[in-house]
Amino acid sequence: MPVNILMTGGGAPGAAGILRCLKQQPGFTVFVADADEQVGGRYHNNHFSPIPKGDDPSFADSLLSLCRRLNIHVLLPLVTKELLPLAQRKAEFDMAGVKVLVSSAAALEIANNKSRLYEFLQWRGLEVPAFKVVETVPQFTEAVKELGYPGKAVCFKPSVSNGSRGFRIISDSINEHELLFNQKPNNTYIQLANAERILSSAPFPELLVSEYLPGEEYSVDCLARHGEAILVVPRLRRKMINGITVEGEFIQNEAIIATSTRIIKELQLHGNTGIQLKGNAKGEYMVLEINPRVQGTISAGLGAGINLPVMAIKQELELPVSGDELNVKWGTRFCRYWDEVFWNDGN
């Protein structure tokens, strides 16, 4: 059965790897779209279309029109801001014969808001870091101190953000001279006074302030079907650059698998989704955040024998998924590195 897939977010860091996953499946024709016309994903693929940004009022209408014109069967969005507008219009895409790989709007409104997510999970008895939700600088300062600063490191991030944008760790043990001359400028540490100064300089965004978890961090790639966990694959994040995993290992951590399975059920998540957990000082793993979409490093699963984006599309189209496709080669390690794509607009 020929299947036409439209993947948005062609400029996302993980786009090239996800395209590689999709091209593993015979019969899939992949079309790429992005709001920026000069993105790497465009040149990794033969079909590209410009689209509005996800927060543009015309986004959903433009994408629906594009899907009809290209005879798209499955729409795979990679950009967080695109998820809710698509979920809200999912019925219209269904009527046009387009399956949209997103969870429900109700699930997305919780998963994409870190503060609401922590409250939701806490109400359901799932372990989350100690946290406070703040809306002013005085509330921020009070929350930081209530959570143990300066004796303990505390972190904060906007309730609504993408990737690691806005995330910082407040610690009184920062050596700013060391950070300036011996660390790259993408470090995440900040002193309390500097955080207060920056937050006072512009309108204050709602922030989630929480205890800092010092343990190992896992990113979990999942395949879900309307709240049922089909496959849950934890990978240990051994090294990260700008919030993106560049070295990791697939580990069959049953506690993390159980927690992720319950989160999928409680939120009724669907399709590909990512869950990030980190260990506290006792080695107990707690949820950091949820990415209710395909994660950029999901392509590393190819090395462990699994192709989660292809399985999600097969599931959506009610195509068979074999037992071998669900078999994870645990213990597989991976590293990621920069690569190039070349083009010449003059030819």
C-alpha positions as CSV (number, residue, x, y, z in Angstrom):
1,M,0.0,0.0,0.0
2,P,1.6,3.3,-1.0
3,V,1.6,5.8,1.9
4,N,2.2,9.5,1.6
5,I,3.6,11.1,4.8
6,L,3.9,14.8,5.5
7,M,6.6,15.6,8.1
8,T,6.6,19.1,9.5
9,G,9.6,20.6,11.3
10,G,12.1,19.9,8.6
11,G,14.5,22.2,10.4
12,A,14.3,20.4,13.7
13,P,17.7,19.0,15.0
14,G,16.3,15.5,14.7
15,A,14.6,15.8,11.4
16,A,17.4,14.1,9.3
17,G,17.3,11.1,11.6
18,I,13.5,10.8,11.6
19,L,13.6,11.0,7.8
20,R,16.0,8.1,7.8
21,C,13.6,6.1,10.0
22,L,10.7,6.8,7.6
23,K,12.7,5.9,4.5
24,Q,13.4,2.4,5.9
25,Q,9.8,1.4,5.1
26,P,9.1,0.4,1.5
27,G,6.0,2.1,0.1
28,F,6.4,5.3,2.2
29,T,6.8,8.6,0.2
30,V,7.8,11.4,2.5
31,F,7.1,15.1,2.0
32,V,8.8,17.7,4.3
33,A,7.5,21.1,5.4
34,D,8.8,23.9,7.5
35,A,8.2,27.6,8.1
36,D,11.8,28.3,7.1
37,E,12.5,27.5,3.5
38,Q,16.3,27.0,4.0
39,V,16.4,24.0,6.4
40,G,18.5,20.9,6.3
41,G,15.5,18.6,6.1
42,R,14.6,20.1,2.8
43,Y,17.8,18.9,1.2
44,H,17.6,15.4,2.8
45,N,14.4,14.9,0.8
46,N,13.0,15.3,-2.7
47,H,9.7,17.0,-1.7
48,F,9.5,20.2,0.3
49,S,6.7,22.8,1.0
50,P,6.8,26.0,3.0
51,I,4.1,26.4,5.7
52,P,3.2,29.1,8.3
53,K,4.5,28.8,11.8
54,G,2.4,26.8,14.3
55,D,1.1,29.9,16.1
56,D,0.0,31.6,12.9
57,P,-3.8,31.7,12.7
58,S,-3.7,30.3,9.2
59,F,-1.5,27.3,10.1
60,A,-4.1,24.6,10.3
61,D,-6.0,25.7,7.2
62,S,-2.8,25.9,5.2
63,L,-1.7,22.5,6.3
64,L,-5.1,21.0,5.6
65,S,-5.0,22.5,2.1
66,L,-1.4,21.2,1.5
67,C,-2.4,17.7,2.7
68,R,-5.3,17.6,0.2
69,R,-3.1,18.8,-2.6
70,L,-0.4,16.2,-1.9
71,N,-2.8,13.4,-1.2
72,I,-1.3,12.9,2.3
73,H,-2.3,9.9,4.3
74,V,-0.4,10.6,7.6
75,L,0.7,14.0,9.0
76,L,3.7,13.7,11.4
77,P,4.4,17.0,13.2
78,L,7.7,17.5,14.9
79,V,7.2,21.0,16.3
80,T,5.6,21.4,19.8
81,K,3.7,24.6,18.9
82,E,2.0,22.8,16.0
83,L,0.5,20.0,18.1
84,L,-2.5,21.7,19.8
85,P,-3.7,23.5,16.7
86,L,-3.7,20.2,14.8
87,A,-5.4,18.3,17.6
88,Q,-8.1,20.9,17.8
89,R,-8.8,20.4,14.0
90,K,-8.2,16.6,13.9
91,A,-11.8,15.8,12.9
92,E,-11.4,18.0,9.7
93,F,-8.2,16.2,8.8
94,D,-9.9,12.8,9.4
95,M,-12.7,13.8,7.0
96,A,-10.0,14.7,4.4
97,G,-8.5,11.2,4.8
98,V,-5.5,12.5,6.8
99,K,-4.4,10.8,10.0
100,V,-2.7,13.3,12.3
101,L,-0.2,11.7,14.7
102,V,-1.1,13.7,17.8
103,S,-2.7,13.1,21.2
104,S,-6.0,14.7,22.2
105,A,-6.2,18.4,22.8
106,A,-7.0,17.7,26.5
107,A,-3.8,15.6,26.9
108,L,-1.7,18.2,25.1
109,E,-2.9,21.1,27.2
110,I,-1.5,19.3,30.3
111,A,1.6,17.7,28.8
112,N,2.8,20.9,27.2
113,N,2.5,22.9,30.4
114,K,5.1,21.8,32.8
115,S,3.4,23.3,35.9
116,R,0.0,21.8,35.0
117,L,1.8,18.5,34.3
118,Y,3.4,18.4,37.8
119,E,0.1,19.2,39.4
120,F,-1.7,16.6,37.4
121,L,0.8,13.8,38.2
122,Q,1.0,14.8,41.9
123,W,-2.8,14.6,42.2
124,R,-2.6,11.0,40.8
125,G,0.1,9.9,43.3
126,L,3.0,9.9,40.8
127,E,6.4,11.1,42.1
128,V,7.5,14.6,40.9
129,P,10.2,16.8,42.3
130,A,9.2,19.3,45.0
131,F,8.0,22.3,43.2
132,K,6.4,25.8,43.3
133,V,4.6,27.7,40.5
134,V,5.4,31.4,40.6
135,E,4.2,34.5,38.7
136,T,6.2,37.3,40.2
137,V,9.8,38.0,41.2
138,P,9.0,38.0,45.0
139,Q,7.2,34.7,44.6
140,F,10.2,33.4,42.7
141,T,12.7,34.4,45.4
142,E,10.5,32.9,48.2
143,A,10.0,29.6,46.3
144,V,13.8,29.2,45.7
145,K,14.5,29.6,49.4
146,E,11.6,27.4,50.5
147,L,12.9,24.6,48.2
148,G,16.3,24.6,50.1
149,Y,18.5,27.3,48.5
150,P,21.3,28.0,49.3
151,G,21.9,24.7,51.0
152,K,20.5,22.8,47.9
153,A,20.6,23.6,44.2
154,V,17.2,24.6,42.8
155,C,16.2,24.9,39.1
156,F,13.5,26.7,37.2
157,K,12.0,26.8,33.7
158,P,9.0,28.4,32.0
159,S,5.7,26.5,32.4
160,V,5.5,26.6,28.6
161,S,8.7,26.3,26.6
162,N,10.3,24.2,23.9
163,G,13.4,22.0,24.5
164,S,15.7,23.4,27.2
165,R,14.9,27.0,26.6
166,G,14.7,29.0,29.8
167,F,16.0,26.2,32.0
168,R,18.6,27.2,34.6
169,I,20.1,25.8,37.8
170,I,20.6,28.1,40.8
171,S,23.5,27.2,43.0
172,D,25.6,29.1,45.5
173,S,28.7,27.1,44.5
174,I,29.1,28.6,41.1
175,N,32.6,29.8,40.2
176,E,31.8,32.4,37.6
177,H,35.5,32.8,36.7
178,E,35.6,29.0,36.0
179,L,32.4,29.2,33.9
180,L,33.7,32.2,31.9
181,F,37.1,30.8,30.9
182,N,36.8,27.0,31.1
183,Q,33.2,26.2,30.2
184,K,31.4,26.7,26.9
185,P,28.8,29.5,27.0
186,N,25.8,27.0,26.9
187,N,26.1,26.1,30.6
188,T,22.9,26.2,32.6
189,Y,24.1,27.5,36.0
190,I,23.1,31.0,37.2
191,Q,23.4,32.9,40.5
192,L,20.2,33.9,42.3
193,A,20.9,37.6,42.1
194,N,21.5,37.4,38.3
195,A,18.2,35.4,37.9
196,E,16.3,38.0,39.9
197,R,17.8,40.8,37.8
198,I,16.9,39.2,34.5
199,L,13.4,38.3,35.6
200,S,12.8,41.9,36.8
201,S,13.8,43.4,33.4
202,A,10.7,42.3,31.4
203,P,7.2,40.8,31.8
204,F,7.4,37.8,34.2
205,P,6.5,34.5,32.6
206,E,4.9,31.8,34.8
207,L,7.7,29.6,36.0
208,L,8.0,26.2,37.5
209,V,10.6,26.3,40.3
210,S,11.7,22.9,41.6
211,E,14.3,21.0,43.5
212,Y,17.3,20.0,41.3
213,L,17.6,16.3,40.8
214,P,21.3,15.3,40.7
215,G,21.0,11.7,39.4
216,E,21.1,10.0,36.0
217,E,18.7,11.2,33.3
218,Y,16.6,9.1,31.0
219,S,14.6,10.0,27.9
220,V,11.9,7.4,27.2
221,D,10.6,6.9,23.6
222,C,7.1,5.4,23.7
223,L,4.5,4.1,21.3
224,A,1.0,4.5,22.7
225,R,-2.5,3.7,21.5
226,H,-5.1,5.9,23.2
227,G,-3.6,5.5,26.7
228,E,-2.3,2.0,26.2
229,A,1.5,1.6,26.2
230,I,2.5,-0.5,23.2
231,L,6.3,-0.1,23.6
232,V,8.3,1.8,26.2
233,V,12.0,2.3,25.5
234,P,14.2,4.0,28.1
235,R,17.6,5.4,27.0
236,L,20.1,6.7,29.4
237,R,21.4,10.2,28.5
238,R,25.1,9.8,29.0
239,K,26.1,13.1,27.4
240,M,24.0,16.1,26.2
241,I,24.8,19.3,24.2
242,N,22.2,22.1,24.4
243,G,19.6,19.7,25.8
244,I,20.1,17.2,23.0
245,T,21.4,13.7,23.7
246,V,24.7,12.9,21.9
247,E,25.7,9.8,23.7
248,G,23.3,7.2,25.3
249,E,22.4,3.6,26.0
250,F,19.2,1.6,25.8
251,I,18.6,0.2,29.3
252,Q,15.7,-2.1,30.3
253,N,14.9,-0.2,33.5
254,E,11.6,-1.8,34.7
255,A,10.8,1.0,37.2
256,I,11.1,3.7,34.5
257,I,9.0,1.5,32.1
258,A,6.3,1.1,34.8
259,T,6.2,4.8,35.6
260,S,6.1,5.8,31.9
261,T,3.3,3.2,31.2
262,R,1.2,4.7,34.0
263,I,1.7,8.3,32.7
264,I,0.6,7.2,29.3
265,K,-2.6,5.7,30.8
266,E,-3.3,8.7,33.1
267,L,-2.9,11.3,30.3
268,Q,-4.4,9.0,27.6
269,L,-1.4,9.7,25.3
270,H,-1.4,8.5,21.7
271,G,1.2,7.8,19.0
272,N,4.9,8.6,19.5
273,T,5.6,10.4,22.7
274,G,8.7,11.1,24.9
275,I,9.0,11.1,28.7
276,Q,12.0,12.5,30.5
277,L,12.9,11.3,34.0
278,K,15.8,12.0,36.4
279,G,17.1,10.4,39.6
280,N,17.0,12.2,43.0
281,A,19.8,11.7,45.6
282,K,18.2,8.4,46.7
283,G,18.2,7.0,43.1
284,E,14.4,7.4,42.7
285,Y,13.3,8.5,39.2
286,M,10.9,11.4,38.9
287,V,9.3,13.0,35.8
288,L,11.0,16.1,34.4
289,E,8.7,16.7,31.5
290,I,6.8,15.1,28.6
291,N,7.3,15.7,24.9
292,P,4.0,14.5,23.4
293,R,5.5,14.1,19.9
294,V,8.3,12.4,18.1
295,Q,11.6,13.1,19.9
296,G,14.6,14.1,17.9
297,T,16.8,11.2,19.2
298,I,14.1,8.6,18.4
299,S,16.2,7.7,15.4
300,A,18.8,6.1,17.7
301,G,16.3,3.3,18.1
302,L,17.3,2.0,14.7
303,G,20.6,0.8,16.3
304,A,18.6,-1.1,18.9
305,G,16.4,-2.7,16.2
306,I,13.3,-0.6,16.5
307,N,11.7,2.0,14.3
308,L,9.2,3.8,16.4
309,P,8.1,6.5,13.8
310,V,7.3,3.7,11.3
311,M,5.4,1.7,13.9
312,A,3.3,4.7,14.9
313,I,2.3,5.2,11.2
314,K,1.5,1.6,10.8
315,Q,-0.6,1.6,13.9
316,E,-2.5,4.7,12.7
317,L,-3.2,3.1,9.4
318,E,-4.1,-0.3,11.0
319,L,-1.2,-2.0,9.2
320,P,0.4,-5.1,10.9
321,V,3.3,-4.7,13.2
322,S,5.3,-7.9,13.7
323,G,6.7,-9.1,17.0
324,D,10.3,-8.6,15.6
325,E,9.6,-4.9,15.2
326,L,8.9,-4.7,18.9
327,N,12.1,-6.5,20.0
328,V,14.5,-4.0,21.6
329,K,18.2,-4.9,21.6
330,W,18.9,-3.7,25.2
331,G,22.4,-2.6,26.0
332,T,22.9,-0.9,22.6
333,R,24.9,2.3,23.0
334,F,25.1,5.2,20.5
335,C,26.7,8.5,19.8
336,R,25.6,11.3,17.5
337,Y,27.8,13.7,15.6
338,W,27.5,16.6,13.2
339,D,27.0,15.9,9.5
340,E,26.5,18.2,6.5
341,V,24.1,18.6,3.6
342,F,25.1,20.6,0.5
343,W,23.1,22.5,-2.1
344,N,23.6,25.3,-4.7
345,D,20.7,27.5,-5.4
346,G,22.3,28.6,-8.6
347,N,22.0,25.2,-10.3
